[in-house]
């Protein structure tokens, strides 16, 4: 019997923010893998109040015609308190799957988000330890690791077209400054990120291209649209990032798969674990400190440029067919037994840490 699936995305405008999610779900429905009851958003839509959004979500959850509920990154401060507190009752004994794409272990978990998480049968977390342990501490039953993936609809052109072997700049960094003027930031990696950007500006001058928000005005940094990241990254011989979660295990934001898809060697922060990620032979270089990260940039730029460009193409080849939303959504729905098992690449999908449960932590 085909499983009946209800989906609640985190889009502020349904169908616009996550086109890849819609594409995969529609394909699974058309192939008969699952039967989509509805795809909606838990967020208020344009012109809709929070109260109206809560009533809409309640109608979906009270529907008897679904077996599985798939929720993308739920947040607090959205639903009526009475609805949040009745989530368990509304979903009953159905399987609830949550895709958690943010490092919520660095936040204060409010009562509404806690209700979502405690109602979950499975939580798929893009961030490793300490996040799984935090989720267990508030009552989540089972946590699986999930690598960050790119939207294959938003970056369709990058999947089709390779980058040129030459570049206009030496290095490109797409990142926001989370530290600003304060010496203290709530984001753990903010200081390291600023140090990397400042060092590369000093060393490479006009050959370093920085895109993002909240950087010092005198740096003349421009933001880049989300869909424009690939084009921006391909302007450099290498791409650079410094993560916001230093010291966390097996952690990745969507900057990692997007940078690999861009087809440039990528230098970023290292994390404990990461056995599922490609190594330097495939164009991914991970460094433990800002100084070593900057040194790796210089080392790569000082080598053979043709070989450097070719290693970027290997990174793109690895990302294709491995770390798009096509694979991540199938992985989650297969794990939750919504759809049948189908072949996913061994790396990264069979090399992930976890799962973590209330009774034991299992490392593969």
Protein Blocks (a to p, Z undefined) as FASTA:
>chain_A
ZZddddddfbfbghklmmmlmmmmmmmmmnomaccfbdcdfbdcehiafklmmmmmmmmm
mpckbfbdcdehiaehkbcfklmmmmmmmnmmaccddddfbdfklpccdfklmmmmmmpm
bdcdfbdcfklmmmmmnopabdcdddddddfklmmmmmmpccdfbdfbfbdcddddfklm
afbdfblklmmmmmmmmmmmmmnmmmbccedehiafklopacddfklmmmmmmmpmbdcd
ddfbghiahiacfklmmmmmnopacdddddehjllpccfknopacdfbfklmmmmmmmmm
mmcfklmmmmmmmmmmmmnoklgcklmmmmmmmmnomaccddddfblklmcgcjddfkbc
cdZZ
